[in-house]
Amino acid sequence: MGSLVAVGVPTIQGVMVWRTARPSVPGPHPQDGLLGIGSTTGEPVPLVWLGDSLASGVGAETPDASFPRRAAAMCCAAEGRSIHLTCLARPGARAADVLGDQVPVAVQALGPGSIAVVTVGSNDIGSLNHPRRFRRDYSAILDSLSQTGATVVAVGLPHIGSAAVMARPLRTIVGWVGRHADREVRRLAVSHGAHYVHIAVRAPWGTKPKTYLAADKWHPNDATYQLWADRFAALLVPVLAARPF
């Protein structure tokens, strides 16, 4: 990821042009609360989700269609366990914001038996954050969360090059930078003993953006959040299954 930002700076700056003129989309949504009520046994599993707009439900039509809430509900249904979700994510957050604003709140709610999820990185690319600073902040996030004894899950970056709001060659360059950042997230997750979830799925060739993006052609829509929730649940359900009630 080292020199990629420097190479792409003249083009990535074009992202700022459309940021002020995007159509409005649903979200962010409140997502906190208990899921799996009435059909579960045992104590609820505390799940704290940190991150940016992708975790705060921007683009989702309803709170239940948001990435964290949908993923948690799927885990409840699969395992017959309840989950108490706390979503700290905020639109526009970068890794430094998660570290400074969300992590201190999260560590107060986490401990052995709880789960911490991080979804951040897209805004670091859009704001031209230096790769070394991103790695440093992301590593510090994982350090702090891991020290609580919680199970930590690092969600990778989406395929940013699929954002149809950008024209070529901007989409190509941003997608390239995003893939390298995603590899850094995976590497840091492994080095910190955290789980990693891959969500950088390319849309099939010829697919119209409205099938996977919200009206702003930048944020995901319900269908994409469902796809990500499927991938998240595929990871977390076995983790929950290994826990005693």
C-alpha atoms as a printed R data frame, in Angstrom:
    type eleno elety resid chain resno       x       y       z
1   ATOM     1    CA   MET     A     1   0.000   0.000   0.000
2   ATOM     2    CA   GLY     A     2   3.090   2.204   0.530
3   ATOM     3    CA   SER     A     3   3.388   4.455  -2.515
4   ATOM     4    CA   LEU     A     4  -0.081   3.794  -3.915
5   ATOM     5    CA   VAL     A     5  -1.685   6.815  -2.296
6   ATOM     6    CA   ALA     A     6   1.004   9.105  -3.688
7   ATOM     7    CA   VAL     A     7   0.447   7.662  -7.165
8   ATOM     8    CA   GLY     A     8  -3.301   8.083  -6.941
9   ATOM     9    CA   VAL     A     9  -3.504  11.486  -5.229
10  ATOM    10    CA   PRO     A    10  -4.322  13.558  -8.333
11  ATOM    11    CA   THR     A    11  -7.153  11.203  -9.216
12  ATOM    12    CA   ILE     A    12  -8.468  10.313  -5.772
13  ATOM    13    CA   GLN     A    13  -8.956  14.009  -5.072
14  ATOM    14    CA   GLY     A    14 -11.839  13.758  -7.516
15  ATOM    15    CA   VAL     A    15 -13.762  11.889  -4.828
16  ATOM    16    CA   MET     A    16 -14.255  15.173  -3.011
17  ATOM    17    CA   VAL     A    17 -16.167  16.629  -5.957
18  ATOM    18    CA   TRP     A    18 -19.111  14.226  -5.723
19  ATOM    19    CA   ARG     A    19 -19.189  14.040  -1.939
20  ATOM    20    CA   THR     A    20 -21.069  17.335  -1.728
21  ATOM    21    CA   ALA     A    21 -23.632  16.510  -4.426
22  ATOM    22    CA   ARG     A    22 -24.803  12.978  -3.683
23  ATOM    23    CA   PRO     A    23 -28.514  12.066  -3.477
24  ATOM    24    CA   SER     A    24 -29.746  11.451   0.037
25  ATOM    25    CA   VAL     A    25 -29.975   7.848   1.200
26  ATOM    26    CA   PRO     A    26 -31.490   6.198   4.290
27  ATOM    27    CA   GLY     A    27 -29.487   6.003   7.504
28  ATOM    28    CA   PRO     A    28 -27.651   6.059   9.739
29  ATOM    29    CA   HIS     A    29 -29.938   3.874  11.820
30  ATOM    30    CA   PRO     A    30 -30.099   3.151  15.566
31  ATOM    31    CA   GLN     A    31 -29.242  -0.511  15.990
32  ATOM    32    CA   ASP     A    32 -28.628  -1.099  19.690
33  ATOM    33    CA   GLY     A    33 -30.673  -3.698  21.486
34  ATOM    34    CA   LEU     A    34 -31.357  -7.346  22.212
35  ATOM    35    CA   LEU     A    35 -31.829  -9.722  19.288
36  ATOM    36    CA   GLY     A    36 -33.112 -13.286  19.424
37  ATOM    37    CA   ILE     A    37 -35.649 -12.638  22.185
38  ATOM    38    CA   GLY     A    38 -38.035 -15.448  23.056
39  ATOM    39    CA   SER     A    39 -36.397 -18.342  21.232
40  ATOM    40    CA   THR     A    40 -33.052 -18.586  22.967
41  ATOM    41    CA   THR     A    41 -31.486 -19.842  26.149
42  ATOM    42    CA   GLY     A    42 -28.501 -18.669  28.118
43  ATOM    43    CA   GLU     A    43 -27.183 -15.181  28.717
44  ATOM    44    CA   PRO     A    44 -27.095 -12.778  25.748
45  ATOM    45    CA   VAL     A    45 -23.725 -12.492  24.041
46  ATOM    46    CA   PRO     A    46 -22.464  -8.877  24.146
47  ATOM    47    CA   LEU     A    47 -21.477  -7.703  20.654
48  ATOM    48    CA   VAL     A    48 -19.928  -4.256  20.192
49  ATOM    49    CA   TRP     A    49 -19.566  -3.019  16.611
50  ATOM    50    CA   LEU     A    50 -17.207  -0.150  15.775
51  ATOM    51    CA   GLY     A    51 -16.664   1.586  12.460
52  ATOM    52    CA   ASP     A    52 -17.951   3.966   9.815
53  ATOM    53    CA   SER     A    53 -21.055   4.407   7.654
54  ATOM    54    CA   LEU     A    54 -20.915   0.790   6.471
55  ATOM    55    CA   ALA     A    55 -21.640  -0.295  10.037
56  ATOM    56    CA   SER     A    56 -24.027   2.535  10.920
57  ATOM    57    CA   GLY     A    57 -26.582   1.504   8.320
58  ATOM    58    CA   VAL     A    58 -26.189   4.238   5.711
59  ATOM    59    CA   GLY     A    59 -27.895   2.988   2.549
60  ATOM    60    CA   ALA     A    60 -30.047   0.408   4.351
61  ATOM    61    CA   GLU     A    61 -33.791   1.003   4.128
62  ATOM    62    CA   THR     A    62 -34.463  -0.004   7.743
63  ATOM    63    CA   PRO     A    63 -32.432  -0.632  10.917
64  ATOM    64    CA   ASP     A    64 -32.951  -4.384  10.552
65  ATOM    65    CA   ALA     A    65 -31.400  -4.257   7.064
66  ATOM    66    CA   SER     A    66 -28.192  -2.670   8.390
67  ATOM    67    CA   PHE     A    67 -25.046  -4.776   8.301
68  ATOM    68    CA   PRO     A    68 -24.528  -5.244  12.085
69  ATOM    69    CA   ARG     A    69 -28.152  -5.856  12.992
70  ATOM    70    CA   ARG     A    70 -28.807  -8.204  10.083
71  ATOM    71    CA   ALA     A    71 -25.599 -10.165  10.752
72  ATOM    72    CA   ALA     A    72 -26.352 -10.465  14.470
73  ATOM    73    CA   ALA     A    73 -29.928 -11.585  13.783
74  ATOM    74    CA   MET     A    74 -28.679 -14.301  11.439
75  ATOM    75    CA   CYS     A    75 -26.308 -15.583  14.123
76  ATOM    76    CA   CYS     A    76 -29.151 -15.645  16.656
77  ATOM    77    CA   ALA     A    77 -31.371 -17.623  14.294
78  ATOM    78    CA   ALA     A    78 -28.641 -20.114  13.460
79  ATOM    79    CA   GLU     A    79 -27.525 -20.764  17.031
80  ATOM    80    CA   GLY     A    80 -30.625 -20.139  19.117
81  ATOM    81    CA   ARG     A    81 -28.757 -17.605  21.192
82  ATOM    82    CA   SER     A    82 -29.551 -14.004  21.944
83  ATOM    83    CA   ILE     A    83 -27.110 -11.189  21.211
84  ATOM    84    CA   HIS     A    84 -27.027  -7.756  22.786
85  ATOM    85    CA   LEU     A    85 -25.803  -5.431  20.036
86  ATOM    86    CA   THR     A    86 -24.142  -2.093  20.723
87  ATOM    87    CA   CYS     A    87 -23.247  -0.171  17.566
88  ATOM    88    CA   LEU     A    88 -20.756   2.659  18.048
89  ATOM    89    CA   ALA     A    89 -20.108   3.225  14.340
90  ATOM    90    CA   ARG     A    90 -20.394   6.731  12.898
91  ATOM    91    CA   PRO     A    91 -20.550   7.891   9.259
92  ATOM    92    CA   GLY     A    92 -17.289   9.375   8.035
93  ATOM    93    CA   ALA     A    93 -15.160   7.727  10.717
94  ATOM    94    CA   ARG     A    94 -11.545   6.892   9.920
95  ATOM    95    CA   ALA     A    95  -9.313   4.526  11.849
96  ATOM    96    CA   ALA     A    96  -8.066   7.411  14.011
97  ATOM    97    CA   ASP     A    97 -11.664   8.346  14.893
98  ATOM    98    CA   VAL     A    98 -12.508   4.774  15.835
99  ATOM    99    CA   LEU     A    99  -9.389   4.606  17.991
100 ATOM   100    CA   GLY     A   100  -9.967   7.930  19.717
101 ATOM   101    CA   ASP     A   101 -13.761   8.053  20.056
102 ATOM   102    CA   GLN     A   102 -15.177   4.536  19.849
103 ATOM   103    CA   VAL     A   103 -12.543   2.252  21.351
104 ATOM   104    CA   PRO     A   104 -12.611   3.898  24.820
105 ATOM   105    CA   VAL     A   105 -16.383   3.293  24.980
106 ATOM   106    CA   ALA     A   106 -16.073  -0.236  23.620
107 ATOM   107    CA   VAL     A   107 -13.489  -1.432  26.115
108 ATOM   108    CA   GLN     A   108 -15.833  -0.528  28.965
109 ATOM   109    CA   ALA     A   109 -18.452  -2.915  27.575
110 ATOM   110    CA   LEU     A   110 -16.166  -5.751  26.486
111 ATOM   111    CA   GLY     A   111 -14.671  -8.685  28.333
112 ATOM   112    CA   PRO     A   112 -14.190 -12.444  28.025
113 ATOM   113    CA   GLY     A   113 -17.168 -13.966  26.233
114 ATOM   114    CA   SER     A   114 -18.006 -10.788  24.337
115 ATOM   115    CA   ILE     A   115 -17.393  -9.962  20.678
116 ATOM   116    CA   ALA     A   116 -15.884  -6.834  19.135
117 ATOM   117    CA   VAL     A   117 -16.221  -6.064  15.417
118 ATOM   118    CA   VAL     A   118 -14.366  -3.375  13.450
119 ATOM   119    CA   THR     A   119 -15.473  -2.028  10.069
120 ATOM   120    CA   VAL     A   120 -13.279   0.899   9.020
121 ATOM   121    CA   GLY     A   121 -10.873   1.937   6.253
122 ATOM   122    CA   SER     A   122 -12.879   3.291   3.336
123 ATOM   123    CA   ASN     A   123 -12.749   6.870   4.624
124 ATOM   124    CA   ASP     A   124  -9.018   6.571   5.222
125 ATOM   125    CA   ILE     A   125  -8.643   6.002   1.497
126 ATOM   126    CA   GLY     A   126 -11.060   8.769   0.521
127 ATOM   127    CA   SER     A   127  -9.300  11.287   2.780
128 ATOM   128    CA   LEU     A   128  -5.816  10.288   1.577
129 ATOM   129    CA   ASN     A   129  -4.741   9.090   5.012
130 ATOM   130    CA   HIS     A   130  -1.127   7.959   4.957
131 ATOM   131    CA   PRO     A   131  -0.842   4.147   4.823
132 ATOM   132    CA   ARG     A   132   1.557   4.050   7.770
133 ATOM   133    CA   ARG     A   133  -0.826   6.108   9.887
134 ATOM   134    CA   PHE     A   134  -3.702   3.794   8.939
135 ATOM   135    CA   ARG     A   135  -1.685   0.696   9.882
136 ATOM   136    CA   ARG     A   136  -0.624   2.264  13.167
137 ATOM   137    CA   ASP     A   137  -4.160   3.271  14.140
138 ATOM   138    CA   TYR     A   138  -5.732   0.002  13.012
139 ATOM   139    CA   SER     A   139  -3.117  -1.992  14.912
140 ATOM   140    CA   ALA     A   140  -3.813   0.068  18.036
141 ATOM   141    CA   ILE     A   141  -7.553  -0.610  17.661
142 ATOM   142    CA   LEU     A   142  -6.973  -4.358  17.552
143 ATOM   143    CA   ASP     A   143  -4.526  -4.162  20.460
144 ATOM   144    CA   SER     A   144  -7.012  -2.362  22.692
145 ATOM   145    CA   LEU     A   145  -9.931  -4.623  21.828
146 ATOM   146    CA   SER     A   146  -7.912  -7.827  22.175
147 ATOM   147    CA   GLN     A   147  -6.688  -6.839  25.634
148 ATOM   148    CA   THR     A   148 -10.280  -6.973  26.925
149 ATOM   149    CA   GLY     A   149 -10.399 -10.734  26.312
150 ATOM   150    CA   ALA     A   150 -13.159 -10.341  23.720
151 ATOM   151    CA   THR     A   151 -13.277 -12.228  20.446
152 ATOM   152    CA   VAL     A   152 -12.230  -9.658  17.832
153 ATOM   153    CA   VAL     A   153 -13.441  -9.629  14.230
154 ATOM   154    CA   ALA     A   154 -11.882  -7.376  11.585
155 ATOM   155    CA   VAL     A   155 -14.165  -6.786   8.603
156 ATOM   156    CA   GLY     A   156 -12.190  -6.073   5.445
157 ATOM   157    CA   LEU     A   157 -12.777  -3.225   3.036
158 ATOM   158    CA   PRO     A   158 -15.454  -3.471   0.346
159 ATOM   159    CA   HIS     A   159 -14.588  -3.432  -3.350
160 ATOM   160    CA   ILE     A   160 -14.446   0.363  -3.522
161 ATOM   161    CA   GLY     A   161 -13.863   0.265  -7.265
162 ATOM   162    CA   SER     A   162 -17.483  -0.861  -7.659
163 ATOM   163    CA   ALA     A   163 -18.764   2.542  -6.498
164 ATOM   164    CA   ALA     A   164 -20.441   3.755  -9.693
165 ATOM   165    CA   VAL     A   165 -20.424   7.384  -8.560
166 ATOM   166    CA   MET     A   166 -16.805   7.529  -9.747
167 ATOM   167    CA   ALA     A   167 -15.746   7.480 -13.385
168 ATOM   168    CA   ARG     A   168 -12.779   5.669 -14.862
169 ATOM   169    CA   PRO     A   169  -9.852   5.810 -14.233
170 ATOM   170    CA   LEU     A   170 -10.718   6.976 -10.701
171 ATOM   171    CA   ARG     A   171 -12.643   3.792  -9.941
172 ATOM   172    CA   THR     A   172  -9.730   1.662 -11.079
173 ATOM   173    CA   ILE     A   173  -7.171   3.521  -8.966
174 ATOM   174    CA   VAL     A   174  -9.372   3.669  -5.855
175 ATOM   175    CA   GLY     A   175 -10.168  -0.013  -6.252
176 ATOM   176    CA   TRP     A   176  -6.462  -0.787  -6.476
177 ATOM   177    CA   VAL     A   177  -5.674   1.184  -3.320
178 ATOM   178    CA   GLY     A   178  -8.634  -0.396  -1.544
179 ATOM   179    CA   ARG     A   179  -7.443  -3.920  -2.304
180 ATOM   180    CA   HIS     A   180  -4.039  -3.168  -0.784
181 ATOM   181    CA   ALA     A   181  -5.667  -1.665   2.304
182 ATOM   182    CA   ASP     A   182  -7.838  -4.760   2.612
183 ATOM   183    CA   ARG     A   183  -4.725  -6.952   2.569
184 ATOM   184    CA   GLU     A   184  -3.295  -4.838   5.395
185 ATOM   185    CA   VAL     A   185  -6.458  -5.385   7.433
186 ATOM   186    CA   ARG     A   186  -6.202  -9.132   6.871
187 ATOM   187    CA   ARG     A   187  -2.518  -9.160   7.814
188 ATOM   188    CA   LEU     A   188  -3.088  -7.112  10.962
189 ATOM   189    CA   ALA     A   189  -5.998  -9.335  11.980
190 ATOM   190    CA   VAL     A   190  -3.830 -12.436  11.689
191 ATOM   191    CA   SER     A   191  -0.951 -10.846  13.590
192 ATOM   192    CA   HIS     A   192  -3.301  -9.846  16.448
193 ATOM   193    CA   GLY     A   193  -5.100 -13.178  16.662
194 ATOM   194    CA   ALA     A   194  -8.338 -11.667  15.359
195 ATOM   195    CA   HIS     A   195 -10.789 -13.120  12.861
196 ATOM   196    CA   TYR     A   196 -11.089 -11.585   9.390
197 ATOM   197    CA   VAL     A   197 -14.168 -11.336   7.143
198 ATOM   198    CA   HIS     A   198 -13.716 -10.713   3.425
199 ATOM   199    CA   ILE     A   199 -16.449  -8.524   1.881
200 ATOM   200    CA   ALA     A   200 -14.693  -7.170  -1.235
201 ATOM   201    CA   VAL     A   201 -17.010  -8.899  -3.662
202 ATOM   202    CA   ARG     A   202 -17.072  -7.572  -7.222
203 ATOM   203    CA   ALA     A   203 -20.426  -7.096  -8.888
204 ATOM   204    CA   PRO     A   204 -20.894  -9.361 -11.915
205 ATOM   205    CA   TRP     A   205 -19.926  -7.748 -15.195
206 ATOM   206    CA   GLY     A   206 -22.829  -5.774 -16.626
207 ATOM   207    CA   THR     A   207 -24.731  -5.586 -13.337
208 ATOM   208    CA   LYS     A   208 -26.497  -2.266 -12.894
209 ATOM   209    CA   PRO     A   209 -25.389  -0.292  -9.795
210 ATOM   210    CA   LYS     A   210 -28.953  -0.059  -8.488
211 ATOM   211    CA   THR     A   211 -28.849  -3.791  -7.798
212 ATOM   212    CA   TYR     A   212 -26.033  -3.447  -5.249
213 ATOM   213    CA   LEU     A   213 -25.698   0.277  -4.396
214 ATOM   214    CA   ALA     A   214 -27.919   2.846  -2.711
215 ATOM   215    CA   ALA     A   215 -29.149   5.918  -4.608
216 ATOM   216    CA   ASP     A   216 -25.877   7.791  -4.033
217 ATOM   217    CA   LYS     A   217 -24.030   5.063  -5.976
218 ATOM   218    CA   TRP     A   218 -21.496   4.892  -3.147
219 ATOM   219    CA   HIS     A   219 -23.026   3.170  -0.138
220 ATOM   220    CA   PRO     A   220 -24.305  -0.424  -0.242
221 ATOM   221    CA   ASN     A   221 -28.016  -1.204  -0.420
222 ATOM   222    CA   ASP     A   222 -29.998  -3.913   1.367
223 ATOM   223    CA   ALA     A   223 -28.902  -6.632  -1.055
224 ATOM   224    CA   THR     A   224 -25.200  -5.953  -0.493
225 ATOM   225    CA   TYR     A   225 -25.598  -5.731   3.281
226 ATOM   226    CA   GLN     A   226 -27.330  -9.118   3.133
227 ATOM   227    CA   LEU     A   227 -24.375 -10.575   1.238
228 ATOM   228    CA   TRP     A   228 -21.953  -9.197   3.821
229 ATOM   229    CA   ALA     A   229 -24.126 -10.478   6.683
230 ATOM   230    CA   ASP     A   230 -24.041 -13.950   5.123
231 ATOM   231    CA   ARG     A   231 -20.244 -13.877   5.132
232 ATOM   232    CA   PHE     A   232 -20.087 -12.556   8.674
233 ATOM   233    CA   ALA     A   233 -22.510 -15.182   9.986
234 ATOM   234    CA   ALA     A   234 -20.553 -17.950   8.254
235 ATOM   235    CA   LEU     A   235 -17.578 -16.928  10.412
236 ATOM   236    CA   LEU     A   236 -19.307 -16.154  13.684
237 ATOM   237    CA   VAL     A   237 -21.835 -19.000  13.925
238 ATOM   238    CA   PRO     A   238 -19.098 -21.635  14.480
239 ATOM   239    CA   VAL     A   239 -17.510 -19.345  17.082
240 ATOM   240    CA   LEU     A   240 -20.810 -19.109  18.961
241 ATOM   241    CA   ALA     A   241 -21.420 -22.842  18.586
242 ATOM   242    CA   ALA     A   242 -18.168 -23.568  20.417
243 ATOM   243    CA   ARG     A   243 -19.302 -21.591  23.477
244 ATOM   244    CA   PRO     A   244 -21.210 -23.129  26.382
245 ATOM   245    CA   PHE     A   245 -24.663 -21.741  27.092
